[in-house]
Amino acid sequence: MGVLNVTPDSFSDGGRYADLDSAVGHGVRLREAGADLVDIGGESTRPGAERIDAATEVSRVLPVIRELTAAGVAVSIDTSRARVAEAALAAGAMVVNDVSGGLADPDMARVVRDARCPWVLMHWRGHSREMRELANYTDVVADVRTELAQRIDAALAAGVAADRLIVDPGLGFAKTAAHNWELTARLPELLDLGYPLLFGASRKSYLGRLLAAPDGTPRPTAQREAATVATSVLAVAAGAWGVRVHDVQATADALAVWAATGSPRLAAAARDDHEQKVQR
Ligand code: PMM
Protein backbone atom coordinates (compact mmCIF):
# COMPACT_ATOMS: atom_id res chain seq x y z
CA MET A 1 0.00 0.00 0.00
CA GLY A 2 1.51 3.31 -1.12
CA VAL A 3 0.79 6.47 0.88
CA LEU A 4 -0.61 9.53 -0.87
CA ASN A 5 -1.49 12.32 1.53
CA VAL A 6 -3.23 15.27 -0.11
CA THR A 7 -2.82 17.40 2.99
CA PRO A 8 -0.83 20.54 3.70
CA ASP A 9 0.45 19.15 7.03
CA SER A 10 1.10 15.36 7.15
CA PHE A 11 4.38 14.60 8.89
CA SER A 12 6.23 13.06 5.94
CA ASP A 13 4.66 14.22 2.68
CA GLY A 14 2.44 17.11 3.83
CA GLY A 15 2.12 19.82 1.19
CA ARG A 16 3.99 17.91 -1.52
CA TYR A 17 0.92 16.59 -3.33
CA ALA A 18 -1.58 19.32 -2.52
CA ASP A 19 -2.37 20.11 -6.18
CA LEU A 20 -4.24 17.65 -8.38
CA ASP A 21 -1.56 17.04 -11.03
CA SER A 22 1.22 16.27 -8.58
CA ALA A 23 -1.06 14.06 -6.48
CA VAL A 24 -2.24 12.03 -9.48
CA GLY A 25 1.30 11.83 -10.87
CA HIS A 26 2.60 10.52 -7.56
CA GLY A 27 -0.25 7.98 -7.28
CA VAL A 28 0.57 6.62 -10.75
CA ARG A 29 4.27 6.41 -9.82
CA LEU A 30 3.41 4.48 -6.62
CA ARG A 31 1.43 2.03 -8.75
CA GLU A 32 4.30 1.65 -11.22
CA ALA A 33 6.67 1.02 -8.33
CA GLY A 34 4.55 -1.94 -7.26
CA ALA A 35 1.78 -0.67 -4.98
CA ASP A 36 -1.33 -2.87 -5.13
CA LEU A 37 -3.28 -0.06 -3.47
CA VAL A 38 -2.73 3.70 -3.25
CA ASP A 39 -4.01 5.03 0.08
CA ILE A 40 -5.39 8.55 -0.24
CA GLY A 41 -5.76 10.69 2.88
CA GLY A 42 -7.15 14.22 3.13
CA GLU A 43 -6.67 14.81 6.85
CA SER A 44 -3.40 14.65 8.73
CA THR A 45 -3.40 12.24 11.67
CA ARG A 46 0.00 13.23 13.05
CA PRO A 47 0.07 13.66 16.84
CA GLY A 48 -1.27 17.07 17.86
CA ALA A 49 -2.89 17.83 14.46
CA GLU A 50 -6.06 19.93 14.47
CA ARG A 51 -9.12 18.50 12.71
CA ILE A 52 -10.53 19.83 9.44
CA ASP A 53 -14.21 19.67 8.46
CA ALA A 54 -15.65 16.86 6.34
CA ALA A 55 -16.36 19.11 3.35
CA THR A 56 -12.70 20.16 3.16
CA GLU A 57 -11.61 16.53 3.45
CA VAL A 58 -13.96 15.49 0.63
CA SER A 59 -12.85 18.34 -1.62
CA ARG A 60 -9.20 17.33 -1.18
CA VAL A 61 -9.56 13.61 -1.90
CA LEU A 62 -12.37 13.27 -4.44
CA PRO A 63 -10.71 14.70 -7.58
CA VAL A 64 -7.59 12.58 -6.91
CA ILE A 65 -9.65 9.42 -6.44
CA ARG A 66 -11.60 10.05 -9.63
CA GLU A 67 -8.48 10.59 -11.74
CA LEU A 68 -6.50 7.71 -10.28
CA THR A 69 -9.32 5.19 -10.61
CA ALA A 70 -9.89 6.38 -14.19
CA ALA A 71 -6.18 5.63 -14.78
CA GLY A 72 -6.72 2.08 -13.46
CA VAL A 73 -5.08 2.58 -10.07
CA ALA A 74 -6.72 0.73 -7.15
CA VAL A 75 -7.38 3.21 -4.37
CA SER A 76 -8.15 3.06 -0.66
CA ILE A 77 -9.56 6.02 1.27
CA ASP A 78 -7.80 6.90 4.53
CA THR A 79 -10.60 8.42 6.59
CA SER A 80 -12.48 7.91 9.82
CA ARG A 81 -15.58 9.76 8.59
CA ALA A 82 -18.50 7.82 7.10
CA ARG A 83 -19.50 10.72 4.86
CA VAL A 84 -16.03 10.96 3.34
CA ALA A 85 -15.82 7.17 2.92
CA GLU A 86 -19.20 7.09 1.18
CA ALA A 87 -18.22 9.83 -1.27
CA ALA A 88 -14.83 8.18 -1.89
CA LEU A 89 -16.41 4.78 -2.60
CA ALA A 90 -18.88 6.39 -5.01
CA ALA A 91 -15.90 8.03 -6.77
CA GLY A 92 -14.17 4.64 -7.22
CA ALA A 93 -12.24 3.84 -4.03
CA MET A 94 -12.22 0.08 -3.29
CA VAL A 95 -11.14 -0.07 0.35
CA VAL A 96 -11.86 1.98 3.49
CA ASN A 97 -8.79 2.50 5.66
CA ASP A 98 -10.22 3.73 8.96
CA VAL A 99 -7.56 4.72 11.50
CA SER A 100 -10.26 4.77 14.20
CA GLY A 101 -11.39 1.17 13.56
CA GLY A 102 -14.99 2.37 13.37
CA LEU A 103 -14.87 4.25 16.69
CA ALA A 104 -14.82 7.83 15.40
CA ASP A 105 -18.03 7.66 13.39
CA PRO A 106 -20.90 5.32 14.33
CA ASP A 107 -22.18 5.43 10.74
CA MET A 108 -19.01 3.95 9.22
CA ALA A 109 -20.10 0.31 9.70
CA ARG A 110 -23.28 0.91 7.70
CA VAL A 111 -21.34 2.51 4.83
CA VAL A 112 -18.87 -0.37 4.68
CA ARG A 113 -21.57 -3.02 5.06
CA ASP A 114 -23.62 -1.55 2.20
CA ALA A 115 -20.60 -1.13 -0.05
CA ARG A 116 -19.34 -4.67 0.79
CA CYS A 117 -15.80 -3.32 0.56
CA PRO A 118 -12.74 -4.27 2.59
CA TRP A 119 -12.38 -2.26 5.83
CA VAL A 120 -9.08 -1.71 7.61
CA LEU A 121 -9.73 -1.53 11.36
CA MET A 122 -6.76 0.21 12.91
CA HIS A 123 -6.16 0.20 16.67
CA TRP A 124 -7.04 3.69 17.94
CA ARG A 125 -7.88 5.34 21.22
CA GLY A 126 -8.59 8.94 20.32
CA HIS A 127 -8.01 11.81 17.92
CA SER A 128 -4.56 13.24 17.21
CA ARG A 129 -4.95 16.12 19.67
CA GLU A 130 -5.37 13.76 22.64
CA MET A 131 -3.62 10.52 21.68
CA ARG A 132 -0.34 11.18 23.50
CA GLU A 133 -2.15 11.01 26.87
CA LEU A 134 -3.83 7.72 25.90
CA ALA A 135 -0.64 5.66 25.55
CA ASN A 136 -1.16 3.67 28.77
CA TYR A 137 -1.19 -0.12 28.63
CA THR A 138 -0.77 -3.03 31.03
CA ASP A 139 0.62 -5.21 28.24
CA VAL A 140 0.50 -3.30 24.96
CA VAL A 141 0.19 -6.37 22.74
CA ALA A 142 -2.51 -8.05 24.81
CA ASP A 143 -4.41 -4.75 25.18
CA VAL A 144 -4.23 -3.91 21.46
CA ARG A 145 -5.33 -7.44 20.64
CA THR A 146 -8.32 -7.20 23.00
CA GLU A 147 -9.35 -3.79 21.67
CA LEU A 148 -9.00 -4.93 18.03
CA ALA A 149 -11.13 -7.99 18.84
CA GLN A 150 -13.80 -5.61 20.19
CA ARG A 151 -13.72 -3.61 16.94
CA ILE A 152 -14.02 -6.84 14.94
CA ASP A 153 -17.01 -7.91 17.04
CA ALA A 154 -18.68 -4.52 16.57
CA ALA A 155 -18.15 -4.69 12.79
CA LEU A 156 -19.57 -8.23 12.60
CA ALA A 157 -22.54 -7.24 14.79
CA ALA A 158 -23.25 -4.36 12.37
CA GLY A 159 -23.47 -6.85 9.52
CA VAL A 160 -20.03 -6.43 7.93
CA ALA A 161 -18.77 -9.74 6.51
CA ALA A 162 -15.76 -11.26 8.28
CA ASP A 163 -13.87 -11.71 5.02
CA ARG A 164 -13.91 -7.92 4.50
CA LEU A 165 -11.97 -7.09 7.66
CA ILE A 166 -8.28 -6.26 7.96
CA VAL A 167 -6.63 -5.31 11.26
CA ASP A 168 -3.76 -2.90 11.94
CA PRO A 169 -1.86 -2.32 15.21
CA GLY A 170 -1.79 1.45 14.59
CA LEU A 171 1.90 2.15 15.22
CA GLY A 172 2.40 5.63 16.63
CA PHE A 173 -1.29 6.10 17.47
CA ALA A 174 -1.46 6.39 21.27
CA LYS A 175 1.80 4.37 21.35
CA THR A 176 5.27 5.23 22.59
CA ALA A 177 8.38 4.04 20.73
CA ALA A 178 8.67 1.15 23.20
CA HIS A 179 5.06 0.15 22.46
CA ASN A 180 5.74 0.19 18.71
CA TRP A 181 8.79 -2.06 19.10
CA GLU A 182 6.91 -4.47 21.35
CA LEU A 183 4.06 -4.73 18.83
CA THR A 184 6.54 -5.35 16.02
CA ALA A 185 8.35 -8.06 17.97
CA ARG A 186 5.13 -9.84 18.94
CA LEU A 187 3.16 -9.54 15.68
CA PRO A 188 2.21 -13.27 15.70
CA GLU A 189 0.02 -12.61 18.75
CA LEU A 190 -2.02 -10.14 16.68
CA LEU A 191 -2.03 -12.47 13.67
CA ASP A 192 -3.64 -15.02 15.97
CA LEU A 193 -6.83 -12.94 15.71
CA GLY A 194 -7.20 -14.71 12.37
CA TYR A 195 -7.52 -11.61 10.18
CA PRO A 196 -5.19 -10.16 7.53
CA LEU A 197 -2.89 -7.60 9.14
CA LEU A 198 -1.72 -4.27 7.73
CA PHE A 199 1.45 -2.74 9.19
CA GLY A 200 2.26 0.98 8.97
CA ALA A 201 5.68 1.95 10.30
CA SER A 202 6.85 4.01 7.33
CA ARG A 203 9.06 6.96 8.35
CA LYS A 204 7.35 7.29 11.73
CA SER A 205 9.03 9.32 14.44
CA TYR A 206 10.14 6.35 16.54
CA LEU A 207 12.38 5.32 13.63
CA GLY A 208 13.81 8.85 13.64
CA ARG A 209 14.53 8.56 17.35
CA LEU A 210 16.16 5.14 16.97
CA LEU A 211 18.52 6.62 14.38
CA ALA A 212 19.11 9.93 16.20
CA ALA A 213 22.41 11.78 15.88
CA PRO A 214 24.80 11.68 18.91
CA ASP A 215 23.34 15.01 20.10
CA GLY A 216 19.86 13.44 20.14
CA THR A 217 18.53 15.13 16.98
CA PRO A 218 16.08 12.67 15.37
CA ARG A 219 16.91 11.42 11.88
CA PRO A 220 14.87 13.53 9.38
CA THR A 221 11.83 11.81 7.84
CA ALA A 222 13.33 11.55 4.36
CA GLN A 223 16.31 9.59 5.77
CA ARG A 224 14.33 6.85 7.50
CA GLU A 225 13.90 4.68 4.42
CA ALA A 226 16.35 1.87 5.22
CA ALA A 227 14.77 1.53 8.66
CA THR A 228 11.30 1.51 7.06
CA VAL A 229 12.36 -1.22 4.66
CA ALA A 230 13.67 -3.31 7.58
CA THR A 231 10.28 -3.02 9.31
CA SER A 232 8.50 -4.03 6.08
CA VAL A 233 10.55 -7.20 5.73
CA LEU A 234 10.17 -8.09 9.41
CA ALA A 235 6.39 -7.58 9.26
CA VAL A 236 5.82 -9.53 6.05
CA ALA A 237 8.16 -12.32 7.18
CA ALA A 238 6.09 -12.58 10.37
CA GLY A 239 2.93 -12.99 8.28
CA ALA A 240 1.56 -9.46 7.68
CA TRP A 241 -0.84 -9.18 4.75
CA GLY A 242 0.36 -5.73 3.74
CA VAL A 243 2.62 -2.82 4.55
CA ARG A 244 1.70 0.84 4.19
CA VAL A 245 4.75 2.77 2.95
CA HIS A 246 5.76 6.08 1.37
CA ASP A 247 8.60 4.69 -0.80
CA VAL A 248 7.02 1.69 -2.52
CA GLN A 249 10.04 0.92 -4.68
CA ALA A 250 12.38 0.41 -1.72
CA THR A 251 9.98 -1.92 0.11
CA ALA A 252 9.03 -3.81 -3.08
CA ASP A 253 12.74 -4.41 -3.85
CA ALA A 254 13.40 -5.68 -0.33
CA LEU A 255 10.39 -7.99 -0.46
CA ALA A 256 11.56 -9.31 -3.84
CA VAL A 257 14.85 -10.27 -2.19
CA TRP A 258 12.95 -11.95 0.65
CA ALA A 259 10.73 -13.81 -1.83
CA ALA A 260 13.73 -14.98 -3.88
CA THR A 261 15.09 -16.88 -0.88
CA GLY A 262 11.99 -19.05 -0.81
CA SER A 263 11.09 -17.56 2.56
CA PRO A 264 7.39 -17.06 1.70
CA ARG A 265 7.09 -20.83 1.25
CA LEU A 266 8.85 -21.45 4.56
CA ALA A 267 6.67 -18.86 6.29
CA ALA A 268 3.50 -20.46 4.87
CA ALA A 269 4.67 -23.89 6.03
CA ALA A 270 5.36 -22.51 9.51
CA ARG A 271 1.87 -20.97 9.58
CA ASP A 272 0.26 -24.28 8.52
CA ASP A 273 2.24 -26.08 11.19
CA HIS A 274 1.09 -23.54 13.78
CA GLU A 275 -2.55 -23.88 12.67
CA GLN A 276 -2.36 -27.66 12.93
CA LYS A 277 -0.97 -27.35 16.45
CA VAL A 278 -3.79 -24.94 17.38
CA GLN A 279 -6.39 -27.35 15.95
CA ARG A 280 -4.88 -30.28 17.84
N1 PMM B 1 -0.62 5.73 9.71
C1 PMM B 1 -0.91 6.96 9.28
C2 PMM B 1 -2.08 7.21 8.54
N2 PMM B 1 -2.92 6.21 8.21
N3 PMM B 1 -3.49 3.93 8.30
C3 PMM B 1 -3.22 2.69 8.70
N4 PMM B 1 -4.07 1.69 8.39
N5 PMM B 1 -2.11 2.39 9.44
C4 PMM B 1 -1.22 3.35 9.82
O1 PMM B 1 -0.24 3.03 10.51
C5 PMM B 1 -1.47 4.69 9.40
C6 PMM B 1 -2.64 4.94 8.62
C7 PMM B 1 0.02 8.10 9.61
O2 PMM B 1 1.05 8.18 8.67
P1 PMM B 1 1.03 9.25 7.44
O3 PMM B 1 0.82 10.62 8.06
O4 PMM B 1 2.35 9.12 6.77
O5 PMM B 1 -0.08 8.93 6.51
Boltz pocket constraint, residues with backbone or C-beta under 6 A from the ligand:
constraints:
  - pocket:
      binder: B
      contacts: [[A, 3], [A, 5], [A, 10], [A, 11], [A, 12], [A, 13], [A, 41], [A, 44], [A, 45], [A, 46], [A, 78], [A, 97], [A, 98], [A, 99], [A, 120], [A, 122], [A, 168], [A, 170], [A, 171], [A, 198], [A, 199], [A, 200], [A, 201], [A, 202], [A, 244]]
      max_distance: 6.0
